[in-house]
Amino acid sequence: MKAGWNTARIGTLGGPILIYRAACLVNTDIMSANLYTDPAQAHPELREMVRSFARSRIEEQARHYDEKEAFNLDLFRSLGSELGVFGLTVPAEFGGSGLDAVAEVIVHEEMSYADAAFTLSYLAHEVLFVNNLYVNANDELRRQYLPGVINGSKVGGMGMTEPAAGTDVLGLQTVAVRDGDYYILNGSKQFITNGPEGDFFIVYAKLDDRDRREITSFVIESAWDGFKVGKKEQKMGMKASSTAVLYFEDLKVPVTHRLSAENEGVTSMMRNLEIERVTLAAQSIGIASRCLDVMRKYAMEERSAFGKHLSAFGQIQRLIAESYAELAAARALVYQIASQLHPERRNSLGAASAKLIATNMAERVARSAIQVLGGYGYCREYPVERMLRDAILLSIGGGTNEAMQKNIAADLRTAAP
Ligand SMILES: Cc1cc2nc3c(=O)[nH]c(=O)nc-3n(C[C@H](O)[C@H](O)[C@H](O)COP(=O)(O)OP(=O)(O)OC[C@H]3O[C@@H](n4cnc5c(N)ncnc54)[C@H](O)[C@@H]3O)c2cc1C
């Protein structure tokens, strides 16, 4: 069967549309009626479905989980069991939707409009684990790990960053030593999204020698002896997404669980970083759209000063107009780069550019929204202060904006004029 986004609506129940993909594998009537051979055909319906779910189910819990600094695991699981947005880029033969990077951008944008922190956990699971595993694993590992993470019963994550190696990722110190049918893994990972809840992780390590500049990737399980979750970080934003240290102490990883060839993990890591950067950029677009909507409504309908709506004042108009124009420009770039992205068509320059432009834009727009709302913007009654705190992470995670500048300059040295 062709890869496609197969949906059969089985009811709206006054809430989000339930989609039923598994049936498409067995029910040929449903399949033929709903099979999309071109992912672009599915994009409008996907956006409508996710927007409806995000605005009715994700938005309502965002402030509570931000204040509690807790992750809403039940709602997260329903993204798989109910909404069906795990495995978007995985072909139907492996239980996914057979869609593309644009579909990922749509979902990240729509969910971030409601709750960027919850969406960060989605990104770690969907992009850093599910997409990464599908693209880089053999069929045996795909069949072992994809069903649980696509139906939402299992949570995934990815461990690249270490306490002493972030931007300088090839300086990582986790080491894997071969012992018969296993590698013995020792080391730690820092700032790992979904660390406390994760069942499966893709991790990067060096074989034998911590000084080498080559890395190898593995898929591991948190239930294995030798896997420990350390301190959960307390953060300024993205509070509804858990971030933790992971420790590996003589963790026995079967040789069959190596993803890359030995010492050849860099290519797969870089390939996945491109879609990560574009989806982080999409999160920025979602945050900025929400902030723009809030500031427009406030200035044009809700708040008056000196007998006029705030939008009558030129300085307020400037904040709104520049936010709109910058968001529109960033949005166009992010969707353009996403439409070109494919595991076999690398675009490091485009992905870094989209992330750099969109994340800086979101910080400016969120800050402008606070300014337009004045004291109310600084308080929690409106979501814009949370949006600014969340937006700042997007200039750091998945490679800092300084790293994006460094990468863009390096790529331009070799790019054709
Ligand atoms: C909430 C959160 C979630 C995260 N989730 C994950 C995850 O799931 N998995 C994962 O592996 N990682 C994750 N990270 C880690 C994130 O990717 C790193 O924080 C990021 O790559 C930066 O690394 P660092 O924090 O070690 O900063 P450093 O690399 O120490 O950088 C510190 C500063 O120095 C600058 N700098 C460093 N090198 C250069 C250079 N050559 N030129 C110019 N400036 C430079 C940086 O831009 C930055 O401003 C997460 C981080 C956070 C905060």
The ligand as an SDF file (V2000), in Angstrom:
LIG
                    3D

 53 58  0  0  0  0  0  0  0  0999 V2000
   14.3960   23.1120   28.3140 C   0  0  0  0  0  0  0  0  0  0  0  0
   15.4850   22.4240   27.5520 C   0  0  0  0  0  0  0  0  0  0  0  0
   15.2080   21.2390   26.8840 C   0  0  0  0  0  0  0  0  0  0  0  0
   16.2260   20.5620   26.2050 C   0  0  0  0  0  0  0  0  0  0  0  0
   15.9710   19.3440   25.6400 N   0  0  0  0  0  0  0  0  0  0  0  0
   16.9980   18.6070   25.1410 C   0  0  0  0  0  0  0  0  0  0  0  0
   16.7920   17.2640   24.7200 C   0  0  0  0  0  0  0  0  0  0  0  0
   15.6770   16.7400   24.7460 O   0  0  0  0  0  0  0  0  0  0  0  0
   17.8680   16.5500   24.2730 N   0  0  0  0  0  0  0  0  0  0  0  0
   19.1230   17.0860   24.2160 C   0  0  0  0  0  0  0  0  0  0  0  0
   20.0570   16.3960   23.8140 O   0  0  0  0  0  0  0  0  0  0  0  0
   19.3450   18.3860   24.6140 N   0  0  0  0  0  0  0  0  0  0  0  0
   18.3270   19.1330   25.0760 C   0  0  0  0  0  0  0  0  0  0  0  0
   18.5400   20.4280   25.5120 N   0  0  0  0  0  0  0  0  0  0  0  0
   19.8960   20.9680   25.4500 C   0  0  0  0  0  0  0  0  0  0  0  0
   20.0840   22.0910   24.4300 C   0  0  0  0  0  0  0  0  0  0  0  0
   20.0910   21.5590   23.1220 O   0  0  0  0  0  0  0  0  0  0  0  0
   21.3940   22.7850   24.8030 C   0  0  0  0  0  0  0  0  0  0  0  0
   21.1120   23.5350   25.9800 O   0  0  0  0  0  0  0  0  0  0  0  0
   21.9210   23.6900   23.7150 C   0  0  0  0  0  0  0  0  0  0  0  0
   22.3530   22.9410   22.6070 O   0  0  0  0  0  0  0  0  0  0  0  0
   23.0880   24.5670   24.2090 C   0  0  0  0  0  0  0  0  0  0  0  0
   24.0440   23.8250   24.8880 O   0  0  0  0  0  0  0  0  0  0  0  0
   24.5370   24.3070   26.3480 P   0  0  0  0  0  0  0  0  0  0  0  0
   23.3300   24.5820   27.1530 O   0  0  0  0  0  0  0  0  0  0  0  0
   25.4990   23.3000   26.8500 O   0  0  0  0  0  0  0  0  0  0  0  0
   25.2540   25.6830   26.0990 O   0  0  0  0  0  0  0  0  0  0  0  0
   26.8060   25.9040   25.7150 P   0  0  0  0  0  0  0  0  0  0  0  0
   27.1630   25.0930   24.5520 O   0  0  0  0  0  0  0  0  0  0  0  0
   27.6330   25.7860   26.9390 O   0  0  0  0  0  0  0  0  0  0  0  0
   26.7580   27.4350   25.2760 O   0  0  0  0  0  0  0  0  0  0  0  0
   26.7380   28.4940   26.2190 C   0  0  0  0  0  0  0  0  0  0  0  0
   26.7600   29.8150   25.4080 C   0  0  0  0  0  0  0  0  0  0  0  0
   27.9660   29.8700   24.6260 O   0  0  0  0  0  0  0  0  0  0  0  0
   27.6520   30.0030   23.2590 C   0  0  0  0  0  0  0  0  0  0  0  0
   28.6030   29.2600   22.4470 N   0  0  0  0  0  0  0  0  0  0  0  0
   29.0510   27.9870   22.6210 C   0  0  0  0  0  0  0  0  0  0  0  0
   29.9100   27.6550   21.6460 N   0  0  0  0  0  0  0  0  0  0  0  0
   29.9910   28.7290   20.8220 C   0  0  0  0  0  0  0  0  0  0  0  0
   30.7020   29.0100   19.6310 C   0  0  0  0  0  0  0  0  0  0  0  0
   31.5140   28.1110   19.0390 N   0  0  0  0  0  0  0  0  0  0  0  0
   30.5580   30.2360   19.0540 N   0  0  0  0  0  0  0  0  0  0  0  0
   29.7470   31.1630   19.6180 C   0  0  0  0  0  0  0  0  0  0  0  0
   29.0570   30.9580   20.7480 N   0  0  0  0  0  0  0  0  0  0  0  0
   29.1690   29.7470   21.3500 C   0  0  0  0  0  0  0  0  0  0  0  0
   26.2360   29.4500   23.1290 C   0  0  0  0  0  0  0  0  0  0  0  0
   25.5630   29.9650   21.9780 O   0  0  0  0  0  0  0  0  0  0  0  0
   25.6020   29.9280   24.4170 C   0  0  0  0  0  0  0  0  0  0  0  0
   25.2300   31.2800   24.2820 O   0  0  0  0  0  0  0  0  0  0  0  0
   17.5260   21.1240   26.1540 C   0  0  0  0  0  0  0  0  0  0  0  0
   17.7850   22.3440   26.8140 C   0  0  0  0  0  0  0  0  0  0  0  0
   16.7930   22.9770   27.5150 C   0  0  0  0  0  0  0  0  0  0  0  0
   17.1280   24.2530   28.2580 C   0  0  0  0  0  0  0  0  0  0  0  0
  1  2  1  0
  2  3  1  0
  2 52  2  0
  3  4  2  0
  4  5  1  0
  4 50  1  0
  5  6  2  0
  6  7  1  0
  6 13  1  0
  7  8  2  0
  7  9  1  0
  9 10  1  0
 10 11  2  0
 10 12  1  0
 12 13  2  0
 13 14  1  0
 14 15  1  0
 14 50  1  0
 15 16  1  0
 16 17  1  0
 16 18  1  0
 18 19  1  0
 18 20  1  0
 20 21  1  0
 20 22  1  0
 22 23  1  0
 23 24  1  0
 24 25  2  0
 24 26  1  0
 24 27  1  0
 27 28  1  0
 28 29  2  0
 28 30  1  0
 28 31  1  0
 31 32  1  0
 32 33  1  0
 33 34  1  0
 33 48  1  0
 34 35  1  0
 35 36  1  0
 35 46  1  0
 36 37  1  0
 36 45  1  0
 37 38  2  0
 38 39  1  0
 39 40  1  0
 39 45  2  0
 40 41  1  0
 40 42  2  0
 42 43  1  0
 43 44  2  0
 44 45  1  0
 46 47  1  0
 46 48  1  0
 48 49  1  0
 50 51  2  0
 51 52  1  0
 52 53  1  0
M  END
$$$$
